Structure formats: structure tokens, C-alpha cells
Amino acid sequence: MAETKVPDATPDVISMYALNDEQALLAKLRYNRLVDIFTRVTCYPLQSHLRTSVPSSGNGKFGRK
């Protein structure tokens, strides 16, 4: 199997706040276009959302389609 080197194109602000969870992994996949590279097809995100918490209200998701 051939080795494909991919430079990390994740913005510093994303890397700085990214935790070791699935959302951090998905952000790195997206910014580095890893799906595009390995499928050899241009891919676009269909939906994204932001999860945050408000001290008096709890957790919330804000979506964008």
C-alpha cells in the first residue's frame, strides 16, 4: 500500500480548542480534505452545527443547513 503524506491544514484556533472527541476528529477530516484525497472526489459538507452551553439554560445546538 502506498503512503500518502498530508500536511495538517487545520487552523490554529481549531487545533487549540479541539478536544479528543468525535467533533474534533471530524473538524480535522474536513479542514484537511481527507475524504476528498482518499476518494478522489470533491466532497462538500451538507450540514454543520455548533454545540454550546449557556450557564442558566444548559446545552444547546444551533444548526445551519
Number of C-alpha atoms within 10 A of each C-alpha: 3 4 5 8 6 10 7 11 13 16 12 9 8 13 13 9 9 15 11 8 8 10 12 15 12 11 16 19 16 17 13 17 18 14 14 14 13 9 9 9 9 9 13 10 7 7 8 9 10 9 10 10 10 8 6 6 7 8 10 11 10 9 10 9 7
